[in-house]
């Protein structure tokens, strides 16, 4: 098992009467998101416990984008940058730099599951 971040779309779960991330289906049931999107079709970063098989399945779902590991130097997908541009995300940023930037506005981004 591993802890991974995903940019996930949300939907309204009628049974729970709340918005939940699509990526929770690809987790072990342990996940958290520091911010909730404003609309049901909104996107946000979600941290979750997951496995390699679940990650492979999530990569096939257009409502989920698995992010690189925190210390991976590769640049983030532009969809992640666009989602957090108003928070200071810039093109070419890696996951670690993004989390450090987001933690300035929302300290929970600095915490891990």
N, CA, C and O of each residue as an XYZ file, in Angstrom:
452
protein
N       0.842     -1.180      0.000
C       0.000      0.000      0.000
C       0.888      1.244      0.000
O       2.018      1.230      0.488
N       0.349      2.291     -0.551
C       1.085      3.546     -0.621
C       0.127      4.721     -0.516
O      -1.067      4.604     -0.792
N       0.678      5.845     -0.114
C      -0.098      7.081     -0.045
C       0.135      7.833     -1.344
O       1.280      8.074     -1.729
N      -0.940      8.202     -2.017
C      -0.837      8.937     -3.273
C      -1.845     10.075     -3.296
O      -2.883     10.021     -2.636
N      -1.520     11.108     -4.068
C      -2.431     12.214     -4.325
C      -3.077     12.002     -5.676
O      -2.435     11.519     -6.609
N      -4.330     12.357     -5.783
C      -5.048     12.300     -7.056
C      -5.870     13.571     -7.201
O      -6.429     14.076     -6.228
N      -5.938     14.079     -8.418
C      -6.880     15.148     -8.715
C      -8.166     14.426     -9.099
O      -8.197     13.675    -10.074
N      -9.210     14.651     -8.341
C     -10.429     13.874     -8.523
C     -11.655     14.757     -8.675
O     -11.788     15.804     -8.042
N     -12.536     14.294     -9.533
C     -13.844     14.915     -9.641
C     -14.694     14.397     -8.475
O     -14.426     13.324     -7.934
N     -15.695     15.149     -8.100
C     -16.588     14.773     -7.009
C     -17.985     14.513     -7.548
O     -18.333     14.952     -8.644
N     -18.775     13.798     -6.769
C     -20.181     13.597     -7.092
C     -20.971     13.589     -5.791
O     -20.400     13.423     -4.712
N     -22.273     13.767     -5.892
C     -23.123     13.750     -4.706
C     -23.557     12.314     -4.433
O     -24.223     11.694     -5.262
N     -23.183     11.791     -3.277
C     -23.582     10.449     -2.858
C     -24.875     10.584     -2.065
O     -24.873     11.095     -0.945
N     -25.968     10.130     -2.644
C     -27.282     10.281     -2.004
C     -27.361      9.523     -0.685
O     -27.997      9.997      0.256
N     -26.731      8.363     -0.599
C     -26.773      7.569      0.633
C     -26.080      8.282      1.790
O     -26.523      8.194      2.935
N     -25.000      8.984      1.491
C     -24.271      9.725      2.525
C     -24.739     11.171      2.641
O     -24.438     11.856      3.618
N     -25.481     11.627      1.628
C     -25.949     13.010      1.549
C     -24.773     13.996      1.634
O     -24.797     14.965      2.393
N     -23.759     13.710      0.833
C     -22.596     14.595      0.783
C     -21.835     14.372     -0.520
O     -22.019     13.362     -1.200
N     -20.977     15.336     -0.854
C     -20.097     15.185     -2.009
C     -18.894     14.344     -1.622
O     -18.310     14.535     -0.555
N     -18.527     13.420     -2.488
C     -17.384     12.543     -2.238
C     -16.539     12.455     -3.508
O     -17.062     12.633     -4.608
N     -15.245     12.185     -3.372
C     -14.387     12.095     -4.560
C     -14.566     10.767     -5.283
O     -14.742      9.722     -4.657
N     -14.520     10.823     -6.590
C     -14.592      9.613     -7.407
C     -13.443      8.674     -7.049
O     -13.624      7.456     -7.041
N     -12.265      9.219     -6.753
C     -11.085      8.392     -6.500
C     -11.205      7.517     -5.262
O     -10.396      6.609     -5.072
N     -12.182      7.767     -4.428
C     -12.318      6.913     -3.237
C     -12.558      5.459     -3.624
O     -12.240      4.552     -2.855
N     -13.120      5.232     -4.815
C     -13.331      3.874     -5.309
C     -12.015      3.153     -5.576
O     -11.984      1.926     -5.674
N     -10.931      3.914     -5.693
C      -9.618      3.346     -5.981
C      -8.698      3.401     -4.762
O      -7.479      3.291     -4.886
N      -9.290      3.571     -3.600
C      -8.511      3.626     -2.360
C      -8.878      2.435     -1.486
O      -9.771      1.654     -1.814
N      -8.177      2.314     -0.377
C      -8.491      1.257      0.587
C      -9.622      1.688      1.508
O      -9.992      0.955      2.425
N     -10.166      2.856      1.272
C     -11.206      3.391      2.143
C     -10.681      4.517      3.015
O     -11.455      5.198      3.687
N      -9.380      4.715      3.007
C      -8.761      5.793      3.771
C      -8.347      6.898      2.812
O      -7.448      6.712      1.992
N      -8.996      8.039      2.914
C      -8.693      9.176      2.048
C      -9.068     10.454      2.775
O      -9.866     10.440      3.711
N      -8.484     11.557      2.333
C      -8.895     12.865      2.839
C      -8.580     13.913      1.797
O      -7.662     13.773      0.989
N      -9.364     14.955      1.843
C      -9.124     16.064      0.918
C      -9.140     17.350      1.730
O     -10.094     17.620      2.460
N      -8.095     18.130      1.602
C      -7.999     19.368      2.360
C      -9.049     20.413      1.997
O      -9.404     21.247      2.831
N      -9.549     20.376      0.767
C     -10.581     21.332      0.354
C     -11.653     20.592     -0.423
O     -11.365     19.611     -1.108
N     -12.862     21.049     -0.319
C     -13.988     20.466     -1.039
C     -14.340     21.410     -2.179
O     -14.395     22.623     -1.973
N     -14.580     20.883     -3.379
C     -14.938     21.773     -4.485
C     -16.293     22.432     -4.254
O     -17.122     21.949     -3.483
N     -16.485     23.522     -4.932
C     -17.703     24.298     -4.736
C     -18.910     23.673     -5.429
O     -20.045     23.910     -5.015
N     -18.690     22.887     -6.464
C     -19.807     22.288     -7.202
C     -19.639     20.785     -7.293
O     -18.542     20.267     -7.086
N     -20.720     20.078     -7.602
C     -20.659     18.624     -7.698
C     -19.718     18.148     -8.795
O     -19.165     17.052     -8.696
N     -19.525     18.951     -9.839
C     -18.617     18.529    -10.898
C     -17.229     19.147    -10.724
O     -16.420     19.130    -11.652
N     -16.955     19.687     -9.546
C     -15.660     20.293     -9.261
C     -14.578     19.249     -9.048
O     -14.862     18.062     -8.888
N     -13.342     19.706     -9.050
C     -12.175     18.856     -8.875
C     -11.357     19.353     -7.697
O     -11.355     20.549     -7.407
N     -10.663     18.456     -7.018
C      -9.728     18.836     -5.966
C      -8.717     17.719     -5.737
O      -8.922     16.585     -6.170
N      -7.643     18.045     -5.063
C      -6.646     17.035     -4.710
C      -7.142     16.222     -3.524
O      -7.682     16.760     -2.557
N      -6.946     14.920     -3.624
C      -7.351     13.986     -2.574
C      -6.158     13.091     -2.282
O      -5.529     12.564     -3.200
N      -5.848     12.923     -1.008
C      -4.775     12.006     -0.615
C      -5.425     10.699     -0.174
O      -6.410     10.709      0.564
N      -4.874      9.578     -0.627
C      -5.498      8.298     -0.311
C      -4.465      7.183     -0.179
O      -3.382      7.241     -0.761
N      -4.833      6.155      0.610
C      -4.074      4.910      0.633
C      -4.568      4.092     -0.538
O      -5.774      3.968     -0.748
N      -3.645      3.532     -1.303
C      -4.031      2.783     -2.487
C      -2.972      1.734     -2.802
O      -1.936      1.669     -2.141
N      -3.233      0.926     -3.803
C      -2.278     -0.106     -4.230
C      -1.949      0.098     -5.703
O      -2.595      0.888     -6.391
N      -0.945     -0.617     -6.175
C      -0.552     -0.506     -7.579
C      -1.700     -0.905     -8.508
O      -1.902     -0.273     -9.544
N      -2.448     -1.939     -8.149
C      -3.581     -2.367     -8.978
C      -4.680     -1.307     -9.014
O      -5.278     -1.058    -10.061
N      -4.942     -0.686     -7.868
C      -5.967      0.361     -7.813
C      -5.521      1.596     -8.602
O      -6.342      2.258     -9.236
N      -4.234      1.903     -8.563
C      -3.710      3.036     -9.331
C      -3.876      2.772    -10.823
O      -4.287      3.658    -11.573
N      -3.556      1.549    -11.253
C      -3.736      1.202    -12.665
C      -5.190      1.366    -13.090
O      -5.463      1.860    -14.183
N      -6.118      0.959    -12.241
C      -7.545      1.107    -12.558
C      -7.930      2.582    -12.597
O      -8.667      3.005    -13.487
N      -7.445      3.359    -11.651
C      -7.772      4.789    -11.597
C      -7.282      5.524    -12.835
O      -7.927      6.465    -13.298
N      -6.160      5.105    -13.365
C      -5.603      5.752    -14.560
C      -6.499      5.573    -15.781
O      -6.344      6.292    -16.768
N      -7.429      4.630    -15.728
C      -8.370      4.403    -16.830
C      -9.634      5.251    -16.677
O     -10.446      5.319    -17.600
N      -9.805      5.885    -15.545
C     -11.009      6.669    -15.251
C     -10.759      8.141    -15.579
O      -9.874      8.751    -14.978
N     -11.504      8.728    -16.509
C     -11.273     10.128    -16.885
C     -11.649     11.127    -15.791
O     -11.362     12.318    -15.915
N     -12.283     10.654    -14.731
C     -12.662     11.532    -13.622
C     -11.599     11.592    -12.535
O     -11.785     12.250    -11.512
N     -10.469     10.894    -12.763
C      -9.382     10.819    -11.777
C      -8.053     11.000    -12.496
O      -7.834     10.444    -13.572
N      -7.174     11.779    -11.891
C      -5.818     11.941    -12.408
C      -4.851     11.640    -11.260
O      -4.767     12.397    -10.293
N      -4.129     10.534    -11.379
C      -3.145     10.172    -10.348
C      -1.930     11.078    -10.504
O      -1.361     11.184    -11.591
N      -1.541     11.723     -9.425
C      -0.415     12.658     -9.448
C       0.902     11.921     -9.209
O       0.910     10.835     -8.630
N       2.008     12.506     -9.651
C       3.317     11.910     -9.369
C       3.576     11.883     -7.854
O       2.931     12.597     -7.086
N       4.515     11.060     -7.456
C       4.905     11.010     -6.050
C       5.437     12.377     -5.608
O       5.901     13.164     -6.434
N       5.368     12.646     -4.341
C       5.751     13.945     -3.794
C       7.170     14.355     -4.182
O       7.406     15.531     -4.459
N       8.118     13.421     -4.210
C       9.501     13.767     -4.496
C       9.894     13.503     -5.947
O      11.076     13.560     -6.288
N       8.922     13.217     -6.799
C       9.180     13.037     -8.232
C       9.412     14.426     -8.831
O       8.556     15.300     -8.694
N      10.551     14.647     -9.493
C      10.843     15.982    -10.019
C      10.077     16.339    -11.297
O      10.154     17.479    -11.756
N       9.336     15.380    -11.881
C       8.650     15.693    -13.138
C       7.526     16.698    -12.918
O       6.898     16.728    -11.860
N       7.284     17.519    -13.937
C       6.238     18.536    -13.813
C       4.844     17.909    -13.773
O       4.594     16.849    -14.347
N       3.968     18.592    -13.084
C       2.585     18.138    -12.958
C       1.809     18.327    -14.254
O       2.136     19.180    -15.079
N       0.792     17.526    -14.408
C      -0.147     17.663    -15.511
C      -0.771     19.059    -15.429
O      -1.048     19.558    -14.338
N      -0.984     19.670    -16.567
C      -1.524     21.035    -16.610
C      -2.894     21.142    -15.940
O      -3.258     22.217    -15.463
N      -3.660     20.052    -15.894
C      -4.976     20.088    -15.232
C      -4.843     20.370    -13.733
O      -5.692     21.041    -13.145
N      -3.783     19.859    -13.125
C      -3.549     20.119    -11.698
C      -3.162     21.580    -11.516
O      -3.656     22.254    -10.612
N      -2.281     22.062    -12.375
C      -1.847     23.467    -12.306
C      -3.048     24.389    -12.487
O      -3.221     25.345    -11.732
N      -3.875     24.100    -13.488
C      -5.053     24.936    -13.741
C      -6.012     24.941    -12.555
O      -6.585     25.978    -12.221
N      -6.188     23.783    -11.918
C      -7.108     23.688    -10.780
C      -6.654     24.541     -9.603
O      -7.481     25.032     -8.835
N      -5.342     24.719     -9.459
C      -4.808     25.452     -8.311
C      -4.037     26.709     -8.699
O      -3.248     27.218     -7.903
N      -4.249     27.205     -9.890
C      -3.559     28.425    -10.333
C      -3.870     29.604     -9.412
O      -2.986     30.410     -9.122
N      -5.098     29.712     -8.957
C      -5.460     30.829     -8.076
C      -4.814     30.705     -6.699
O      -4.816     31.662     -5.925
N      -4.261     29.531     -6.389
C      -3.579     29.307     -5.115
C      -2.064     29.474     -5.259
O      -1.335     29.359     -4.275
N      -1.585     29.747     -6.481
C      -0.159     29.966     -6.692
C       0.539     28.893     -7.499
O       1.755     28.966     -7.677
N      -0.186     27.890     -8.000
C       0.431     26.848     -8.823
C       0.878     27.445    -10.148
O       0.173     28.261    -10.743
N       2.061     27.032    -10.608
C       2.597     27.536    -11.875
C       3.056     26.370    -12.751
O       3.431     25.310    -12.251
N       3.018     26.585    -14.043
C       3.437     25.570    -15.010
C       4.864     25.128    -14.715
O       5.737     25.948    -14.432
N       5.088     23.812    -14.787
C       6.416     23.254    -14.540
C       6.643     22.828    -13.101
O       7.656     22.199    -12.798
N       5.724     23.156    -12.216
C       5.848     22.818    -10.801
C       5.732     21.300    -10.613
O       4.951     20.649    -11.307
N       6.501     20.739     -9.680
C       6.350     19.319     -9.352
C       5.435     19.174     -8.142
O       5.013     20.173     -7.558
N       5.129     17.946     -7.768
C       4.151     17.702     -6.700
C       4.608     18.273     -5.359
O       3.811     18.879     -4.644
N       5.866     18.089     -5.017
C       6.370     18.610     -3.745
C       6.274     20.121     -3.668
O       5.870     20.668     -2.641
N       6.641     20.800     -4.746
C       6.554     22.261     -4.782
C       5.100     22.721     -4.701
O       4.788     23.715     -4.044
N       4.212     21.984     -5.378
C       2.792     22.345     -5.319
C       2.261     22.216     -3.894
O       1.583     23.118     -3.402
N       2.560     21.109     -3.233
C       2.063     20.910     -1.862
C       2.606     21.985     -0.921
O       1.880     22.467     -0.051
N       3.867     22.363     -1.086
C       4.444     23.423     -0.257
C       3.723     24.742     -0.506
O       3.455     25.489      0.435
N       3.408     25.031     -1.763
C       2.688     26.260     -2.109
C       1.280     26.243     -1.537
O       0.829     27.232     -0.958
N       0.579     25.115     -1.700
C      -0.799     25.013     -1.202
C      -0.856     25.076      0.320
O      -1.818     25.594      0.887
N       0.174     24.547      0.982
C       0.209     24.552      2.445
C       0.275     25.972      3.009
O      -0.082     26.197      4.165
N       0.729     26.929      2.199
C       0.734     28.323      2.647
C      -0.683     28.870      2.811
O      -0.911     29.758      3.633
N      -1.635     28.349      2.036
C      -3.025     28.788      2.136
C      -3.859     27.846      2.999
O      -4.773     28.284      3.697
N      -3.545     26.562      2.951
C      -4.289     25.533      3.700
C      -3.286     24.567      4.311
O      -2.802     23.670      3.621
N      -2.957     24.732      5.611
C      -1.908     23.933      6.247
C      -2.097     22.419      6.165
O      -1.122     21.675      6.273
N      -3.306     21.960      5.980
C      -3.553     20.523      5.914
C      -2.828     19.870      4.729
O      -2.575     18.665      4.755
N      -2.487     20.652      3.684
C      -1.729     20.107      2.571
C      -0.325     19.658      3.003
O       0.325     18.904      2.279
N       0.136     20.096      4.133
C       1.457     19.719      4.625
C       1.414     18.410      5.416
O       2.460     17.879      5.788
N       0.212     17.888      5.677
C       0.061     16.670      6.463
C      -0.140     15.467      5.568
O      -0.578     15.600      4.425
N       0.176     14.302      6.082
C       0.012     13.070      5.335
C      -0.891     12.118      6.095
O      -1.000     12.185      7.319
N      -1.533     11.234      5.356
C      -2.376     10.200      5.983
C      -1.572      9.372      6.940
O      -2.107      8.455      7.562
